[in-house]
Amino acid sequence: MKWTIGKKFMVAGVVVAVALSIPVVSTLLASTSSGRAARSVVDKAKHASSVTLGLAVMAEEAKLDVVQVQQFLSDISATRAAPGFADGLTLAEKQAVAFRGKLERFKATFSKAGDQAALASISAIGSAFEDYYALGKKLAAAYIKGGPEAGNKLMEGFDKKATAINKQVDKLVAEQVDKLKAAQTKIAGLAQQTAANASSALYAALAIVFVCLLAAVGFALIMRRVTGPLREASRVASHLANGDLSRHFEHESSDEVGDLARAFGQMVDAQREMARAASSLAKGDLDVAIKRRSDADTLAISLQSSVDAVRGLVDEVRSLAGAAVEGDLSRRGDGARFDGGFRDVIVGLNETLDALLAPHREATRVLEQ
């Protein structure tokens, strides 16, 4: 029976399969799957916590924007745009723009999460802020143009809107902080669960490692008998790829490696034969014999085609030369029989003969006159 590489690995595979059939494998797989799922959940929870933390910080910043808008509008109202406070409206607008930008980021986050309730809340905050800000600018303009008498008429309404927007923003901050705390609590619980699962998986892993060590010894013994010859085959193949036909791969066995060694020998012999034929052709030996090993022997077919082409070219040139020696300058080579540079040679000879014959024809014509 042929002891092939496939059979050798099959035996090793059976050994491994028997070893890995120990019940601990199922425990390890279950623990590993559970651990991956837990880690995935933890990662998602951490990401959610990170996003929530960012939202909580942004909510605090939005609250500060509202306070600063109120402060700048109050300052310019109280001073009636006195020197040093005349930029209150500009500074208030800058904070308003910052506040709107934060609301847009909130909307983008909640929209991505599909949280319609949160989106509605942000929209309500945006509307409340615009009412509050519009009245605040109107209040400041009244104080600047009409003084306290004009401005005080709007103060009560402005204070109410300021209180309303601050309550809404405070609620947003509280919601984000609560979400952050919930996310952190979830992460802590998942981390504990993951640690417990990891401990169980560790014991199962130790058992499986021992089994794998036994399997590895068996594989090592088999691979030692396989990799050596294959490494030598790779070295010889590298030399062959570089055109070095002096190398040999010798290995005697009844498996696929032995088949490979014999195939290498046949391939090298074929290459050497083609190299000898090409060398003979280069020296002008047009009788060189090309042995075709099969209908798929592309190299032999191509080399035979080259020999046939050179023979045809030589025959055509000889024919033209013989006719010229006999005085027949009207004969022309058949360039259509050839391709590429060979055709160029025949066409060039024909053109040369045409050039040589032209003066003769002219002289004949003159004499005939």
PECORSUL-V459610 format. One record per residue. RES is the residue in three letters. NEAR is the number of other ideal C-beta (glycine too) atoms within 12 Angstrom. Layout:
# PECORSUL-V459610
res=RES near=NEAR
res=RES near=NEAR
This chain:
# PECORSUL-V459610
res=MET near=6
res=LYS near=14
res=TRP near=19
res=THR near=19
res=ILE near=25
res=GLY near=16
res=LYS near=18
res=LYS near=26
res=PHE near=23
res=MET near=15
res=VAL near=20
res=ALA near=26
res=GLY near=18
res=VAL near=17
res=VAL near=23
res=VAL near=25
res=ALA near=17
res=VAL near=16
res=ALA near=25
res=LEU near=23
res=SER near=15
res=ILE near=20
res=PRO near=14
res=VAL near=26
res=VAL near=22
res=SER near=16
res=THR near=22
res=LEU near=27
res=LEU near=18
res=ALA near=18
res=SER near=27
res=THR near=23
res=SER near=16
res=SER near=24
res=GLY near=27
res=ARG near=18
res=ALA near=18
res=ALA near=28
res=ARG near=23
res=SER near=16
res=VAL near=23
res=VAL near=28
res=ASP near=18
res=LYS near=18
res=ALA near=28
res=LYS near=22
res=HIS near=18
res=ALA near=25
res=SER near=27
res=SER near=20
res=VAL near=26
res=THR near=33
res=LEU near=22
res=GLY near=23
res=LEU near=35
res=ALA near=29
res=VAL near=21
res=MET near=32
res=ALA near=37
res=GLU near=23
res=GLU near=26
res=ALA near=38
res=LYS near=32
res=LEU near=22
res=ASP near=34
res=VAL near=42
res=VAL near=23
res=GLN near=26
res=VAL near=43
res=GLN near=37
res=GLN near=22
res=PHE near=32
res=LEU near=44
res=SER near=27
res=ASP near=27
res=ILE near=34
res=SER near=36
res=ALA near=22
res=THR near=23
res=ARG near=25
res=ALA near=23
res=ALA near=15
res=PRO near=10
res=GLY near=10
res=PHE near=24
res=ALA near=17
res=ASP near=19
res=GLY near=34
res=LEU near=29
res=THR near=20
res=LEU near=24
res=ALA near=35
res=GLU near=24
res=LYS near=18
res=GLN near=30
res=ALA near=31
res=VAL near=19
res=ALA near=24
res=PHE near=38
res=ARG near=25
res=GLY near=19
res=LYS near=34
res=LEU near=37
res=GLU near=21
res=ARG near=23
res=PHE near=39
res=LYS near=26
res=ALA near=20
res=THR near=27
res=PHE near=28
res=SER near=17
res=LYS near=13
res=ALA near=19
res=GLY near=10
res=ASP near=21
res=GLN near=13
res=ALA near=13
res=ALA near=28
res=LEU near=22
res=ALA near=16
res=SER near=25
res=ILE near=36
res=SER near=21
res=ALA near=24
res=ILE near=38
res=GLY near=29
res=SER near=20
res=ALA near=29
res=PHE near=37
res=GLU near=22
res=ASP near=22
res=TYR near=36
res=TYR near=33
res=ALA near=24
res=LEU near=31
res=GLY near=41
res=LYS near=30
res=LYS near=26
res=LEU near=39
res=ALA near=40
res=ALA near=24
res=ALA near=26
res=TYR near=33
res=ILE near=26
res=LYS near=17
res=GLY near=18
res=GLY near=17
res=PRO near=18
res=GLU near=13
res=ALA near=19
res=GLY near=30
res=ASN near=18
res=LYS near=17
res=LEU near=27
res=MET near=26
res=GLU near=14
res=GLY near=21
res=PHE near=31
res=ASP near=20
res=LYS near=18
res=LYS near=31
res=ALA near=30
res=THR near=18
res=ALA near=23
res=ILE near=37
res=ASN near=26
res=LYS near=20
res=GLN near=31
res=VAL near=38
res=ASP near=22
res=LYS near=23
res=LEU near=36
res=VAL near=28
res=ALA near=19
res=GLU near=26
res=GLN near=36
res=VAL near=23
res=ASP near=18
res=LYS near=30
res=LEU near=28
res=LYS near=18
res=ALA near=19
res=ALA near=29
res=GLN near=23
res=THR near=17
res=LYS near=24
res=ILE near=28
res=ALA near=18
res=GLY near=18
res=LEU near=28
res=ALA near=22
res=GLN near=16
res=GLN near=22
res=THR near=27
res=ALA near=18
res=ALA near=17
res=ASN near=29
res=ALA near=22
res=SER near=17
res=SER near=23
res=ALA near=28
res=LEU near=20
res=TYR near=17
res=ALA near=27
res=ALA near=23
res=LEU near=17
res=ALA near=24
res=ILE near=28
res=VAL near=19
res=PHE near=18
res=VAL near=26
res=CYS near=22
res=LEU near=16
res=LEU near=21
res=ALA near=27
res=ALA near=18
res=VAL near=18
res=GLY near=24
res=PHE near=23
res=ALA near=15
res=LEU near=18
res=ILE near=27
res=MET near=20
res=ARG near=15
res=ARG near=21
res=VAL near=29
res=THR near=17
res=GLY near=17
res=PRO near=27
res=LEU near=25
res=ARG near=17
res=GLU near=22
res=ALA near=31
res=SER near=19
res=ARG near=19
res=VAL near=28
res=ALA near=21
res=SER near=15
res=HIS near=20
res=LEU near=26
res=ALA near=14
res=ASN near=12
res=GLY near=15
res=ASP near=17
res=LEU near=24
res=SER near=13
res=ARG near=24
res=HIS near=21
res=PHE near=30
res=GLU near=18
res=HIS near=26
res=GLU near=14
res=SER near=22
res=SER near=17
res=ASP near=25
res=GLU near=23
res=VAL near=31
res=GLY near=25
res=ASP near=21
res=LEU near=27
res=ALA near=26
res=ARG near=22
res=ALA near=20
res=PHE near=30
res=GLY near=24
res=GLN near=18
res=MET near=26
res=VAL near=27
res=ASP near=19
res=ALA near=26
res=GLN near=27
res=ARG near=22
res=GLU near=25
res=MET near=32
res=ALA near=22
res=ARG near=21
res=ALA near=28
res=ALA near=25
res=SER near=16
res=SER near=21
res=LEU near=26
res=ALA near=16
res=LYS near=13
res=GLY near=13
res=ASP near=18
res=LEU near=23
res=ASP near=14
res=VAL near=26
res=ALA near=17
res=ILE near=28
res=LYS near=19
res=ARG near=20
res=ARG near=18
res=SER near=12
res=ASP near=8
res=ALA near=9
res=ASP near=20
res=THR near=15
res=LEU near=23
res=ALA near=25
res=ILE near=19
res=SER near=17
res=LEU near=30
res=GLN near=24
res=SER near=20
res=SER near=27
res=VAL near=27
res=ASP near=22
res=ALA near=25
res=VAL near=28
res=ARG near=24
res=GLY near=26
res=LEU near=30
res=VAL near=24
res=ASP near=21
res=GLU near=29
res=VAL near=27
res=ARG near=18
res=SER near=22
res=LEU near=31
res=ALA near=19
res=GLY near=15
res=ALA near=21
res=ALA near=22
res=VAL near=12
res=GLU near=12
res=GLY near=12
res=ASP near=15
res=LEU near=24
res=SER near=16
res=ARG near=23
res=ARG near=23
res=GLY near=33
res=ASP near=20
res=GLY near=24
res=ALA near=14
res=ARG near=19
res=PHE near=28
res=ASP near=18
res=GLY near=13
res=GLY near=15
res=PHE near=28
res=ARG near=21
res=ASP near=16
res=VAL near=25
res=ILE near=30
res=VAL near=24
res=GLY near=21
res=LEU near=30
res=ASN near=28
res=GLU near=18
res=THR near=20
res=LEU near=25
res=ASP near=19
res=ALA near=15
res=LEU near=18
res=LEU near=22
res=ALA near=15
res=PRO near=13
res=HIS near=17
res=ARG near=17
res=GLU near=14
res=ALA near=12
res=THR near=13
res=ARG near=11
res=VAL near=10
res=LEU near=9
res=GLU near=8
res=GLN near=7
